[in-house]
């Protein structure tokens, strides 16, 4: 919609930006307008989407914390029916088939990955069949009778282990075809509660799915019977208990608390889920605007570059012209290049520093953590009770003690812990499911074993990888009083890489935000500076274009004492000197014109005066000598004097006409009538053949009739005089109308105009005749230009000349 509106406004003249110095400002204005509007739309759309996402998140948290929502386990246990157990129960009586069958049952369903499940099988006498855990059948049956509660799934129960924790228990009695009980089958499943830095949740997280425990944006709390359930995500200042008035009336409620927005989800009559998220700040809106603005700028720049490439093609000359940037482009490019270069340098240097600092800090942190854990483990473990001659031969009771100790230490320090014997075999782990299901080997990493066993190092840190997950792992030996190692302790620290990536990401977001804003500000500043500088040059350029020789030239007023001020001062000094030079030049031109005019007038007047003087002197001499032919001589002298006086009159008239070309009195005239009357005057000459070809109808002009008559009289007279050497003078006149103009041609059959005289034919005082002022064609040219027309000629030596006159018609 914005694009359509923009294209529409560009077609409106009042919004169109055609001035080159305003195009950049106009483009930035439109991009700014688009960016602001799109930012507002995106913020509103994200707000609605985030609220819906939070509702889904609240419902998912409720399902994970409610034992009655056992859909995943119901799907997993569907295939464990009577037929399956009856046909396969005999396999549990042998150790190796039992191990394979147990792994198959626990690994068959992906839904069990969210649970820590343990399988117990007992025969008809309640004796365990190769169970890994020490719980007896009586213990499990007692839990079912006393603590367990039914779920909506047959044979599936749950019992609460504490206020906020519960365990699912699945039991099936195995009977043969005769209906006799041959054993019992139990599966205990605990919903896993992982810390954010554990390897297991990252390894089994679904693609592109962020769980509530791992979400950095949200903090949630669960209230059961108005009491806050303790959990790893209670980082927000939740109230420990709810008052009756705090309980939401609607299913979803929105509450604002300081800088946070809370969603209250009433899951049931006694359970409420609260999800808090910090409100978006103005900085985030500015950041989004900066991103969009810069994206539009880069898009516009890319489009213009593409247009230039297509226009230039492979022409080196065009490329060189494009590389000749003006001052505006140079200042823009310099400021923006410095901004981008500083961003790249700071970003690369800081990220390199982050990586080095994180590697060092993580190793130091792991070393301190390992040192503390080694001391705790060495104090609490009894080597003789657990290990025997470093061969890792242990009984079930000792193994359980080590497992409890490892779980306790892992929970206190919020890490995963693995214990290997000195042969490199896994002894116990705080996350046994990873090793039990074969995702990681139960053997210690070979490189770590080399450093601990062969090099006998007190600590070793190395980078390990599982699938696409990279993490730090630290190893250290557990040593007895004799200083010899009897076990190896391992801490896989996955969060080190994730924290590093998060830190780098946060830094990049921050620096990009700042640089996007700085880039925007730099662009505006560059635009302001370039406009200010180029506006000064444009002002000087416009003033210089307006400079006229002999006219009134204005000086530039510049109050700042800078480089442009020096240029302005030089311009003002030039204007003053130009005025003086113009006065001198005008005076010189006037004097030269008067001298030329005086010379021309004197020359033209001198020619008739000479024969007049000679004739009078001859008459005077004849009178003094009493000649008999005085009377005839007097008549001849009088005739000569009249001819020369007429010639003087013609000279005066020509100069008068040339001087009065600009004094016009335009009116509506008919060119057909003017040409016809002139043709009638010249047809009386028997030695002249004149043909006049014109279209029927009026040829209407808006011009001075006297001057138009004078124009064609001069052209006709010149045509007649050009044929003096011919026996018969032939003049052809054509008048042709062509749309809004009429073209009149006057053709003679004279000798033509020599080529060396073509450029001077319309010059005043130039003539090819022995007598004349040379003003005839100059007057014709002035009359035609005054009537907003044009005049030209064509000539061939020995074939005559044709003069063309084009005049505008009246519509």
C-alpha positions in Angstrom: 0.0 0.0 0.0 2.9 2.4 0.8 4.5 1.6 -2.5 1.3 2.3 -4.5 0.9 5.5 -2.6 4.5 6.5 -3.2 4.3 5.8 -6.9 1.0 7.7 -7.1 2.4 10.8 -5.3 5.4 10.8 -7.7 3.0 11.4 -10.5 1.6 14.5 -8.8 3.6 17.5 -9.8 3.4 19.3 -6.5 5.0 16.2 -4.8 7.5 15.4 -7.6 11.1 16.1 -6.8 12.9 17.2 -10.0 15.6 19.5 -8.6 18.9 17.5 -8.4 20.0 19.0 -5.1 16.6 18.0 -3.5 16.4 14.5 -4.8 18.5 13.0 -2.0 16.6 14.8 0.7 13.3 13.8 -0.9 14.4 10.1 -1.1 15.5 10.1 2.5 12.2 11.7 3.5 10.2 9.0 1.8 12.4 6.2 3.3 12.1 7.8 6.7 8.3 7.8 6.3 8.2 4.2 5.2 10.5 3.1 8.0 8.4 4.8 10.7 5.1 3.3 9.4 6.5 -0.2 8.9 8.1 -0.1 12.3 4.8 0.7 14.0 3.1 -2.1 12.1 5.7 -4.7 13.0 5.7 -3.7 16.7 2.0 -4.1 16.9 2.0 -7.4 15.0 4.8 -8.7 17.2 2.9 -7.7 20.3 -0.2 -9.7 19.3 1.9 -12.7 18.2 4.0 -12.6 21.4 0.8 -12.7 23.5 -0.6 -15.7 21.7 2.8 -17.4 22.0 2.8 -16.8 25.7 -0.7 -18.4 26.0 0.6 -21.5 24.3 3.7 -21.5 26.6 1.5 -21.2 29.7 -0.6 -24.2 28.6 2.5 -26.3 27.9 4.0 -25.5 31.3 0.7 -26.5 32.9 0.7 -29.8 31.0 4.3 -30.6 32.1 3.4 -30.0 35.8 0.1 -31.9 35.8 0.3 -35.7 36.5 -3.2 -36.2 34.9 -1.9 -35.1 31.5 0.1 -38.2 30.8 -0.6 -38.4 27.0 3.1 -39.0 26.2 3.3 -42.0 28.5 0.0 -43.3 27.4 1.3 -43.4 23.8 4.6 -45.0 25.0 3.0 -47.8 27.0 0.3 -48.7 24.4 2.2 -51.6 23.0 3.1 -53.1 26.4 0.0 -55.3 26.6 -0.7 -58.8 27.8 0.2 -60.4 24.5 3.6 -58.7 24.3 4.5 -59.5 27.9 3.3 -63.1 27.6 5.4 -63.8 24.5 8.6 -62.0 25.6 8.7 -62.5 29.4 10.9 -65.5 29.2 13.7 -63.3 27.7 14.0 -61.5 31.1 15.2 -64.7 32.8 18.5 -64.6 30.9 20.9 -61.7 31.5 21.9 -60.9 27.9 18.5 -61.2 26.3 17.1 -59.2 29.2 19.5 -56.4 28.7 18.6 -56.2 25.0 14.8 -56.3 25.7 15.1 -53.6 28.4 16.9 -51.3 26.0 14.3 -51.9 23.3 11.4 -51.1 25.6 13.0 -47.9 27.0 14.2 -46.7 23.7 11.3 -47.7 21.5 9.3 -44.5 22.1 10.7 -41.0 21.7 8.2 -39.7 24.2 10.1 -41.3 27.0 13.1 -38.9 26.3 11.4 -36.3 28.6 11.4 -38.8 31.5 14.0 -40.6 33.5 12.6 -44.1 33.3 13.6 -47.3 35.2 12.4 -50.8 34.4 11.8 -53.5 37.1 11.0 -57.1 36.3 10.2 -59.8 39.0 9.3 -63.5 38.7 6.4 -65.2 40.2 8.2 -65.3 43.6 8.9 -61.5 43.5 12.6 -62.1 42.9 14.3 -59.4 40.7 15.3 -60.5 37.2 18.6 -58.6 36.5 17.3 -55.2 37.5 19.8 -52.3 37.6 18.1 -50.6 40.7 17.9 -52.2 44.1 14.1 -51.5 44.7 12.2 -54.7 45.6 8.7 -55.8 44.5 7.4 -55.3 48.0 8.6 -51.7 48.0 7.0 -50.9 44.7 3.7 -52.7 45.6 3.6 -50.8 48.9 4.0 -47.5 47.0 1.1 -48.5 44.8 -1.2 -49.4 47.7 -0.3 -46.5 50.0 0.8 -43.5 48.0 -0.2 -43.9 44.3 -3.2 -42.4 42.7 -4.9 -43.5 39.5 -4.5 -41.6 36.2 -6.8 -41.6 33.1 -4.6 -44.3 31.6 -5.1 -48.0 32.7 -2.3 -49.5 34.7 -0.6 -46.0 35.1 -0.4 -44.3 38.5 1.5 -41.5 40.0 2.6 -40.6 43.6 4.0 -37.3 44.9 7.6 -37.4 46.1 7.4 -33.9 47.5 5.1 -30.8 47.3 5.9 -30.1 43.7 7.3 -33.4 42.4 5.7 -36.6 41.3 6.7 -40.0 39.8 4.7 -42.1 37.3 4.5 -45.8 38.0 3.3 -48.3 35.4 2.5 -51.9 36.5 1.4 -55.0 34.6 0.8 -58.5 36.0 2.2 -61.0 33.5 0.1 -64.2 33.1 0.4 -67.2 30.9 -2.3 -68.6 28.7 -3.8 -70.5 31.6 -4.2 -67.3 33.5 -1.5 -68.1 36.1 0.8 -65.2 37.2 4.3 -65.7 36.1 5.8 -62.4 37.0 5.3 -58.6 37.4 6.5 -55.7 35.3 7.1 -52.1 36.6 8.2 -48.9 34.9 8.9 -45.8 37.0 9.2 -42.5 35.2 10.3 -39.2 36.7 9.7 -36.0 34.7 13.2 -34.7 34.2 14.2 -31.3 35.7 17.3 -30.2 33.9 19.5 -27.2 34.6 20.1 -24.8 31.7 23.8 -25.8 31.4 23.2 -29.5 31.2 24.1 -31.4 28.0 21.1 -33.7 27.9 18.3 -31.1 27.2 20.3 -29.5 24.5 21.0 -32.8 22.9 17.4 -33.9 22.8 15.7 -30.5 22.2 13.4 -30.6 19.2 14.6 -28.6 16.3 13.6 -24.9 16.4 11.7 -25.4 19.7 12.5 -23.4 22.8 11.3 -24.9 26.0 10.1 -22.8 28.9 13.1 -23.8 31.0 15.5 -22.5 28.3 13.7 -19.4 27.3 15.7 -16.3 28.1 12.9 -13.9 27.5 10.3 -15.5 29.9 10.2 -16.2 33.6 7.4 -18.4 34.9 6.0 -19.4 38.1 3.4 -22.1 39.0 1.0 -21.7 42.0 -0.6 -24.8 43.4 -3.3 -24.2 45.9 -2.1 -20.6 46.1 1.4 -21.6 47.0 4.4 -20.9 44.6 6.0 -24.2 43.5 9.8 -24.0 43.8 11.5 -24.4 40.4 14.7 -23.4 38.5 12.9 -20.6 36.6 11.7 -18.7 39.7 14.1 -15.8 38.9 11.4 -13.2 38.9 10.0 -11.6 42.1 7.0 -13.8 42.4 4.9 -13.7 45.5 5.3 -16.9 47.6 1.6 -17.2 48.2 -1.5 -15.7 46.5 -4.2 -13.8 48.2 -7.8 -14.7 47.3 -8.2 -11.4 45.4 -5.1 -12.2 43.4 -6.7 -15.3 41.9 -7.7 -14.5 38.2 -11.3 -14.5 37.3 -10.8 -15.1 33.6 -8.8 -17.9 32.0 -6.2 -15.4 30.7 -5.4 -12.2 32.5 -3.0 -9.4 31.6 -1.3 -7.5 34.4 1.4 -4.8 34.3 3.9 -4.8 37.2 6.6 -2.2 36.9 8.7 -2.9 33.8 7.1 -6.4 33.3 4.0 -7.6 31.7 2.5 -10.7 33.4 0.2 -13.3 31.8 -2.0 -15.1 34.4 -3.3 -18.5 33.2 -6.0 -20.1 35.3 -5.3 -23.8 34.5 -7.7 -25.2 37.1 -9.5 -24.3 40.2 -6.3 -24.7 42.3 -3.5 -24.1 39.8 -2.3 -20.9 38.2 0.6 -20.3 35.8 2.2 -16.9 35.6 4.6 -15.9 32.8 6.4 -12.6 33.1 8.3 -10.8 30.3 10.0 -7.5 30.4 8.2 -4.8 28.4 9.8 -3.7 25.1 11.7 -0.4 25.5 11.9 2.6 23.3 15.5 1.6 22.3 14.1 -1.6 20.7 11.7 0.4 18.6 14.5 2.7 17.6 16.6 -0.3 16.8 13.9 -1.8 14.6 13.5 1.5 12.9 17.2 1.8 12.3 17.3 -1.7 10.8 14.4 -1.0 8.4 15.8 2.4 7.5 19.2 1.0 6.7 17.7 -1.9 4.8 15.8 0.6 2.6 18.9 2.6 2.1 20.9 -0.4 1.0 18.1 -1.6 -1.2 17.8 1.9 -2.9 21.6 2.0 -3.3 21.7 -1.6 -4.8 18.9 -0.7 -7.2 20.7 2.5 -8.3 23.9 0.6 -8.7 22.2 -2.1 -10.8 20.6 0.6 -13.0 24.1 2.2 -13.5 25.7 -1.1 -14.4 23.0 -1.8 -16.9 23.2 1.7 -18.3 27.0 1.8 -18.5 27.6 -1.8 -19.7 31.2 -2.4 -20.5 32.1 1.2 -21.5 35.3 2.3 -19.8 34.6 5.9 -20.6 31.2 5.7 -18.9 32.8 4.0 -15.9 35.5 6.7 -15.6 32.8 9.3 -15.7 30.9 7.6 -12.9 34.0 7.4 -10.8 34.4 11.2 -11.0 32.3 11.9 -7.9 31.1 15.3 -7.0 31.7 16.9 -3.7 28.3 15.8 -2.3 29.0 12.2 -3.1 32.5 12.3 -1.8 31.4 13.7 1.6 28.5 11.2 1.9 30.7 8.3 1.0 33.5 9.3 3.3 31.3 9.6 6.4 29.4 6.4 5.7 32.6 4.5 4.9 34.2 5.6 8.2 31.0 4.5 10.1 31.0 1.1 8.5 34.8 0.6 8.8 34.7 1.6 12.5 31.9 -0.9 13.0 33.8 -3.7 11.3 37.1 -3.0 13.2 35.4 -2.7 16.6 33.3 -5.8 15.9 36.2 -8.0 14.9 38.5 -6.8 17.6 35.8 -7.2 20.4 34.6 -10.6 19.2 38.2 -11.8 19.2 38.6 -10.4 22.7 35.4 -12.1 23.8 36.5 -15.5 22.5 39.9 -15.3 24.2 38.5 -14.0 27.4 35.7 -16.7 27.5 38.1 -19.5 26.8 40.3 -18.3 29.7 37.4 -17.5 32.0 35.7 -20.8 31.4 38.8 -22.8 32.0 39.5 -20.9 35.2 35.9 -21.4 36.3 35.9 -25.1 35.5 39.2 -25.5 37.3 37.9 -23.9 40.4 34.7 -25.9 40.2 36.7 -29.1 39.7 39.0 -28.4 42.6 36.1 -27.9 44.9 34.3 -31.0 43.7 37.4 -33.1 43.9 37.9 -32.1 47.6 34.3 -32.9 48.4 34.4 -36.2 46.7 37.7 -37.2 48.2 36.4 -36.4 51.7 33.1 -38.2 51.3 34.1 -41.3 49.4 35.6 -44.3 51.2 38.0 -45.8 48.6 38.1 -49.2 50.2 34.4 -49.4 50.3 33.9 -48.5 46.7 37.0 -49.4 44.7 39.2 -52.4 45.0 42.7 -52.2 43.6 41.7 -49.7 41.0 39.7 -52.4 39.2 36.3 -50.9 39.7 34.8 -54.0 41.4 31.9 -52.7 43.5 28.7 -53.9 45.0 25.2 -52.4 44.6 25.2 -50.7 48.0 28.5 -48.9 47.4 27.3 -48.0 43.9 24.1 -46.5 45.3 26.1 -44.4 47.7 28.4 -43.0 45.0 25.3 -42.3 42.8 23.6 -40.3 45.6 26.8 -38.4 46.3 27.3 -37.6 42.6 23.6 -36.4 42.3 24.0 -34.3 45.4 27.2 -32.6 44.2 25.8 -32.1 40.7 22.7 -30.4 42.1 24.6 -28.2 44.4 27.0 -27.0 41.7 24.5 -27.0 38.9 26.6 -29.1 36.6 26.7 -32.7 35.2 29.2 -35.1 36.9 30.7 -38.3 35.7 33.0 -40.7 37.6 35.3 -43.1 35.8 37.5 -45.8 37.3 41.2 -45.8 36.5 40.6 -48.1 33.6 38.5 -45.5 31.9 35.1 -47.2 32.4 32.1 -45.1 33.5 31.3 -45.7 37.2 28.4 -43.4 37.9 26.9 -40.3 36.2 24.4 -37.6 37.2 22.9 -38.0 33.7 23.0 -41.8 33.2 20.4 -41.8 30.4 22.9 -40.4 27.8 25.3 -43.3 28.5 22.6 -45.9 29.0 21.0 -45.2 25.6 24.4 -45.1 23.9 24.6 -41.4 22.9 27.9 -41.2 24.6 30.4 -44.0 25.2 30.8 -45.4 28.7 34.5 -45.2 28.0 36.5 -42.1 29.0 37.7 -39.9 26.1 41.0 -41.3 24.8 42.8 -37.9 24.9 41.7 -37.3 28.5 42.7 -40.8 29.5 46.2 -40.1 28.0 46.6 -36.9 30.0 45.4 -38.4 33.3 46.7 -41.9 33.2 50.0 -41.5 31.2 51.0 -37.9 31.8 49.5 -38.0 35.3 48.2 -34.4 35.1 46.2 -33.0 38.0 43.7 -31.4 35.6 42.9 -31.5 31.9 40.5 -29.3 29.9 39.6 -30.1 26.3 37.0 -29.4 23.6 34.6 -32.2 22.9 31.8 -32.6 20.4 28.6 -34.6 20.3 26.7 -34.5 17.0 26.7 -30.7 16.2 27.1 -29.7 19.9 30.5 -28.5 21.0 31.3 -28.1 24.7 34.2 -27.9 27.2 35.0 -30.9 29.3 37.3 -31.0 32.3 38.9 -34.1 33.9 40.7 -34.6 37.2 41.8 -37.6 39.3 40.4 -38.6 42.7 43.4 -39.5 44.9 43.7 -41.3 48.2 45.9 -40.6 51.1 48.8 -42.2 49.3 48.5 -39.7 46.5 47.5 -42.4 43.9 44.5 -41.9 41.7 41.6 -44.4 42.3 39.0 -42.7 40.0 38.6 -39.9 37.4 36.1 -37.1 37.8 34.6 -35.4 34.7 32.4 -32.3 34.3 31.0 -31.6 30.8 30.3 -27.9 30.6 28.0 -27.3 27.7 27.0 -23.8 28.6 30.5 -22.4 27.9 29.9 -22.5 24.2 26.3 -21.4 24.4 27.2 -18.5 26.7 30.0 -17.5 24.3 27.6 -17.5 21.4 25.0 -15.6 23.4 27.5 -13.1 24.5 28.8 -12.5 21.0 25.2 -12.3 19.8 24.3 -9.8 22.5 27.3 -7.7 21.6 26.6 -7.9 17.9 23.0 -6.9 18.5 24.2 -4.0 20.7 26.9 -2.8 18.3 24.6 -3.2 15.3 21.9 -1.3 17.1 24.3 1.5 17.9 25.9 1.5 14.5 22.6 1.4 12.7 21.6 4.5 14.7 25.0 6.0 14.2 24.8 5.2 10.5 21.4 6.9 10.3 22.7 10.0 12.2 25.9 10.0 10.1 23.8 9.9 6.9 21.7 12.8 8.2 24.8 14.8 9.2 26.5 14.0 5.9 23.3 15.2 4.1 23.2 18.4 6.2 26.9 19.1 5.6 26.9 18.4 1.9 23.7 20.4 1.4 25.2 23.3 3.3 28.4 23.2 1.3 26.9 22.5 -2.1 24.1 25.0 -1.5 26.9 27.6 -1.0 28.5 26.5 -4.3 25.1 26.5 -6.0 24.4 30.0 -4.8 27.8 31.1 -6.2 27.1 29.2 -9.5 23.7 30.8 -9.9 25.1 34.2 -9.3 27.9 33.6 -11.8 25.3 32.4 -14.4 23.4 35.6 -13.9 26.4 37.8 -14.5 25.8 40.1 -17.5 28.2 42.4 -19.2 26.9 45.9 -18.7 24.0 44.8 -16.5 23.4 45.2 -12.7 25.2 42.3 -11.0 24.5 41.6 -7.4 27.2 40.8 -4.9 27.0 37.8 -2.5 26.6 38.5 1.2 28.6 35.9 3.3 29.0 36.5 7.0 31.3 33.5 7.8 35.0 33.8 7.5 35.8 30.4 5.9 37.1 29.0 2.6 33.7 29.7 0.9 34.0 33.3 2.3 37.3 33.7 0.5 35.7 32.4 -2.7 32.7 34.8 -2.2 35.1 37.7 -1.6 36.9 36.9 -4.9 33.6 36.7 -6.7 32.5 40.1 -5.3 35.9 41.6 -6.3 35.4 40.2 -9.8 31.9 41.7 -10.1 33.3 45.1 -9.2 36.1 44.8 -11.7 33.6 43.5 -14.3 31.4 46.6 -13.8 34.4 48.8 -14.4 35.5 46.8 -17.4 31.9 46.8 -18.8 31.7 50.6 -18.5 35.1 50.9 -20.3 34.1 48.3 -22.9 30.6 49.9 -23.5 32.2 53.3 -23.9 34.8 51.9 -26.3 32.1 50.0 -28.2 29.9 53.1 -28.5 32.9 55.2 -29.7 33.8 52.5 -32.1 30.2 52.3 -33.4 30.0 56.0 -33.8 33.3 56.1 -35.6 32.2 53.2 -37.9 28.9 54.8 -38.5 30.5 58.2 -39.2 33.0 56.5 -41.6 30.2 54.7 -43.4 27.9 57.7 -43.6 30.9 59.9 -44.8 31.8 57.3 -47.4 28.2 57.0 -48.6 27.7 60.8 -48.7 31.1 61.4 -50.3 30.2 59.3 -53.4 27.2 61.4 -54.5 28.9 64.8 -53.6 31.9 64.3 -56.0 29.9 64.1 -59.2 27.7 67.0 -57.9 30.8 69.1 -57.3 32.3 68.3 -60.7 29.0 69.0 -62.5 28.6 72.5 -60.9 32.3 73.3 -61.6 31.9 72.3 -65.2 28.7 74.5 -65.5 30.5 77.4 -63.8 33.3 77.2 -66.3 31.0 77.1 -69.2 29.2 80.2 -67.9 32.5 82.0 -67.5 33.5 81.1 -71.0 30.1 82.1 -72.4 29.6 78.7 -74.0 26.8 78.4 -76.5 25.4 75.2 -74.9 25.0 76.6 -71.4 21.3 75.9 -71.5 21.7 72.2 -72.4 24.6 71.9 -70.0 22.4 73.4 -67.2 19.7 70.8 -67.8 22.3 68.0 -67.7 23.8 69.3 -64.5 20.3 69.7 -62.9 19.5 66.1 -63.9 22.8 64.9 -62.3 22.2 66.8 -59.2 18.6 65.4 -58.8 19.9 61.9 -59.3 22.6 62.3 -56.7 20.2 64.0 -54.2 17.9 61.0 -54.7 20.8 58.7 -53.9 21.5 60.7 -50.7 17.9 60.4 -49.8 18.0 56.6 -50.2 21.1 56.4 -48.0 19.4 58.4 -45.3 16.3 56.1 -45.6 18.3 52.9 -45.4 20.0 54.0 -42.2 16.7 55.2 -40.8 15.2 51.8 -41.5 18.1 49.9 -39.9 17.8 52.0 -36.8 14.0 51.5 -36.5 13.9 47.7 -36.8 12.9 47.3 -33.1 10.1 49.9 -33.3 7.2 47.7 -34.5 3.5 48.0 -34.6 2.2 44.5 -35.1 -1.2 43.9 -36.6 -3.2 41.2 -38.4 -2.2 41.2 -42.1 -2.7 39.0 -45.1 0.7 37.9 -46.6 -1.1 37.0 -49.9 -2.2 40.6 -50.3 1.3 42.0 -49.6 3.0 39.7 -52.1 0.4 40.2 -54.8 0.7 44.0 -54.6 4.5 43.9 -54.8 4.3 41.5 -57.8 2.0 43.9 -59.6 4.6 46.7 -59.3 7.5 44.6 -60.7 5.5 43.1 -63.6 5.5 46.5 -65.5 9.2 45.9 -66.3 9.3 44.2 -69.7 12.7 42.7 -69.1 11.5 40.9 -65.9 9.5 37.7 -65.7 7.9 37.3 -62.3 6.0 34.1 -61.3 4.0 34.2 -58.0 2.8 30.8 -56.7 0.6 30.8 -53.6 -2.1 28.6 -52.1 -5.7 29.8 -52.4 -7.0 31.5 -49.3 -5.6 33.9 -46.8 -2.2 33.7 -45.3 -2.7 35.5 -42.0 0.3 36.9 -40.0 0.5 39.0 -36.9 3.4 41.4 -37.7 4.2 45.0 -38.7 2.8 45.4 -42.2 5.3 48.2 -43.1 8.3 46.1 -42.2 6.9 43.0 -43.9 6.5 45.1 -47.0 10.0 46.4 -46.6 11.3 42.8 -46.1 10.0 41.4 -49.4 10.7 44.7 -51.3 14.4 44.3 -50.4 14.4 40.6 -51.4 12.7 41.4 -54.7 15.1 44.2 -55.4 18.1 42.1 -54.6 16.8 39.4 -56.9 16.3 41.9 -59.8 19.8 43.3 -59.2 21.3 39.8 -59.2 20.1 39.3 -62.8 21.6 42.5 -64.4 24.0 40.4 -66.4 21.3 38.2 -67.9 19.2 39.0 -71.0 16.1 38.1 -69.2 15.5 38.3 -65.4 13.3 35.5 -64.1 12.1 35.6 -60.5 10.0 32.8 -58.9 8.1 33.4 -55.7 6.5 30.4 -53.8 4.5 30.6 -50.6 3.8 27.3 -48.9 1.8 26.8 -45.7 3.0 24.0 -43.4 1.0 23.5 -40.2 1.7 26.6 -38.1 4.2 28.4 -40.4 4.4 29.7 -43.9 7.6 29.5 -46.0 8.2 32.1 -48.8 11.0 31.5 -51.3 12.4 34.2 -53.6 14.4 32.6 -56.5 16.5 34.4 -59.1 18.5 33.2 -62.1 21.6 35.3 -61.4 25.2 34.2 -61.0 24.8 33.1 -57.4 26.7 34.1 -54.3 30.4 33.2 -54.1 31.2 30.7 -51.3 33.6 33.0 -49.5 30.8 35.5 -49.0 28.2 33.1 -47.5 29.1 33.8 -43.9 28.9 37.6 -44.4 25.7 37.9 -46.4 23.6 39.1 -43.5 26.3 41.3 -42.0 25.6 45.1 -41.9 27.7 47.3 -44.2 28.6 44.3 -46.3 27.6 44.4 -50.0 28.6 42.7 -53.2 27.7 45.7 -55.3 29.8 48.7 -56.3 27.3 51.1 -54.7 25.0 50.6 -51.7 25.0 50.7 -48.0 25.1 47.0 -47.4 22.1 47.2 -45.0 19.4 45.6 -47.2 19.8 41.9 -46.1 20.8 43.0 -42.6 17.5 44.8 -42.4 15.7 41.7 -43.8 17.2 39.5 -41.1 16.3 41.9 -38.3 12.7 42.1 -39.5 12.3 38.3 -39.7 13.8 37.8 -36.3 11.6 40.5 -34.9 8.6 38.6 -36.3 9.8 35.4 -34.6 10.8 33.7 -37.9 13.9 32.7 -39.6 15.7 33.5 -42.9 18.3 31.5 -44.9 19.4 31.1 -48.5 20.6 28.4 -51.0 22.8 29.2 -54.0 24.6 27.5 -56.9 27.3 29.2 -58.9 25.9 30.3 -62.3 22.4 29.1 -61.4 21.2 31.8 -59.1 20.1 32.0 -55.5 17.0 31.3 -53.4 16.2 33.2 -50.2 13.8 31.5 -47.8 11.7 33.3 -45.2 9.7 31.3 -42.6 7.1 33.2 -40.5 4.6 32.0 -37.9 0.9 31.9 -38.9 -2.1 33.1 -36.8 -4.2 30.1 -35.7 
